[in-house]
Amino acid sequence: MLVSEILRGLPASLEWMVLFNISAIRQLTDDNIVRAMYHLPEELDLSTYSHVVLANTGRFLALHERIALVDVVSGRECPSNSIQSSLYDRFAQQLALFSVDEADCLGLGELSPYAPVLLHIRIESGYGEANAIFEQQPSTQHYELLQAVGVQFLGGEQKRDYYLAQFRNQLPVHIHAGILSHFSRTGHCNLFFLQQGTVDARLESGLLQAADHRIQWGWQRGGQVLAALAARSASESFAMTCLPAFPATPFSYGNLVPLGFVLRALSTAMTRLNDRLPPLTPALNELNAKMNKAAEQLQTVLMDHRQDDLWAFHTGRLVTATDSVLVLQGLAPQVASQSLLALEQFADGQGGYYPQSWADQPQPGKMAIDAACHHWCQPDYATTCLVRSLRQAAQLPTQTPLSVLAEGMSDRAGLYFANPYLVDWAVAQAIATDEAAVALQQLLLDDTLESMNPDYSFGTYDLALSTALAILTLAALNYRGRWLRAAQLRLLSYMEADGRFPIAIPFYSSLRIDHEVSPEDRIKMLLVGAAVSQTQRGQKQIRQVGEQCHSISLYQDTNRLIGTALATLALTEAHVVEASEFRPQFNPHPRYQCKTHSDYIARFALPPYCKSELYV
């Protein structure tokens, strides 16, 4: 049955009507869910019907074979020969703007005091491409919450006597949101359009509930995935992949640090389950048990790989302060106390911490220093921040004065951190509970919020990782406003089908390579080497840093452990919406606008560590 035929069989007196192409919806999900979506009888054979029609007078089904509507409740056919004026006649002017019979969803209606509205949707590749005829441009207040049900406002244009608004609906998300609510708020979709795209208090409340349900589902799904991966940690090596500059080839390296992130995410998810959701359902009890078992196993693996109470990036390699503080992110303060004391061997005596120990000649437990890695031999800002925060959590005296952090705040960076938000998270944890750090806290909070993208994500590369870290930074600074929830909803959109988050590059290392070459060879190295490395991996890994030339190695989270762990952590953060909160200006510091890891490293991460006075 054609859409136009259905409209001609409905009386013009209807307050509102919305119809759906059943065959198009069945391609998105199974029949049981389709029946639940429209509250249809469980035994109903959907193949008999072309459309489901929802109206203020009831629910109807359009037959495939002939022009007739069937009342869902009574099962009787509805007479149409008595209709003098049809819904098609009433909205003829608006319907003339679209190819009516090509609509997979069509809505018409009028709700006082609003003007008549028309909604036309085509379904393509899992998305509903929607056009709505409004009286004027909607206010977009609370539109960040539309993400909770998979809807995005694309803008629109003012015509002569109406406004054409465009929306995109990610239908699998929309359906999933309905499943989580047991399809208890299906009428809200109609109400949103009948109200000319206005999100009133009722719709806001529904969207907030949908957001809470989806975010809760997200971190539970993340915990489930991480538990399954952690259960394999005793028998498998989940190493990262080192991507050195061309012509060197990639190799597996870094199997311990990712486990610290996973352990922290599992521990936090279990705390969230037990503290905020009692009593647990049987399914959540089972999830809790799996996460607990996996966390215990993961902690055993990490403790077994300690070397003198500390850790290396990879099994059997050099113990470092940086790798140790990253692993310690996952261990409880009482377990970590001995390791925190061991970290003092890396203290510089002025509040900073060296990333590792070194010597002029090879020695056990020390890096052999040469001109290529000389810049590694100085206190690392990010490592210092993490040591400070860990000592605070363990209630140990803070060895790092706040002045040390304040001094490095403007050009904050890490010798090995390839993402500015990873540095920010380290800083946020270091200053979060310090009453004297109010000015630094506000500076970091402002920087983070102002770097939010218009779509509520953060960063320009590794968007999922950057967004997760930005959320964690905001939460550590005790920001719980509406933009935290908006960012969490955006973060959920990056979750892949298997529950993990995309591959990212959180770390880097660099070697100076120009100290023994002529100026001519150096120019050739930069031009040829950078071009080749960009061809190989999409970004230049031979970079000019001040007066120096560096070869950059990137460390890829190949197994997606760190990205999934940080996203899960970010989704566990609670939020409180403040209706009067300002909207961020989207005015990011240049450190957040770099297009690639190497660009950020060359412009912001490495320069503080490549000062000429260090090379004497």
WOTA-V919958 format. One record per helix or strand of 2 or more residues. SS is the DSSP state (H for helix, E for strand). FROM is the first residue (numbers start at 1). TO is the last residue. If there is no record, write none. Layout:
ss=SS from=FROM to=TO
ss=SS from=FROM to=TO
//
This chain:
ss=H from=3 to=8
ss=E from=16 to=21
ss=H from=22 to=26
ss=H from=31 to=37
ss=H from=46 to=48
ss=E from=49 to=55
ss=E from=58 to=63
ss=E from=69 to=71
ss=E from=77 to=78
ss=H from=87 to=90
ss=H from=92 to=95
ss=H from=100 to=102
ss=E from=105 to=109
ss=E from=117 to=124
ss=E from=127 to=134
ss=H from=143 to=149
ss=E from=151 to=158
ss=E from=163 to=170
ss=H from=171 to=180
ss=H from=187 to=194
ss=H from=201 to=230
ss=E from=241 to=243
ss=E from=251 to=252
ss=H from=257 to=276
ss=H from=282 to=304
ss=H from=321 to=330
ss=H from=333 to=346
ss=E from=353 to=354
ss=E from=358 to=359
ss=E from=366 to=368
ss=H from=371 to=376
ss=H from=381 to=393
ss=H from=402 to=408
ss=H from=420 to=431
ss=H from=435 to=450
ss=H from=463 to=476
ss=H from=482 to=492
ss=E from=507 to=512
ss=H from=519 to=537
ss=E from=542 to=545
ss=E from=548 to=556
ss=H from=561 to=572
ss=H from=590 to=592
ss=H from=597 to=605
ss=H from=607 to=609
ss=H from=612 to=614
//
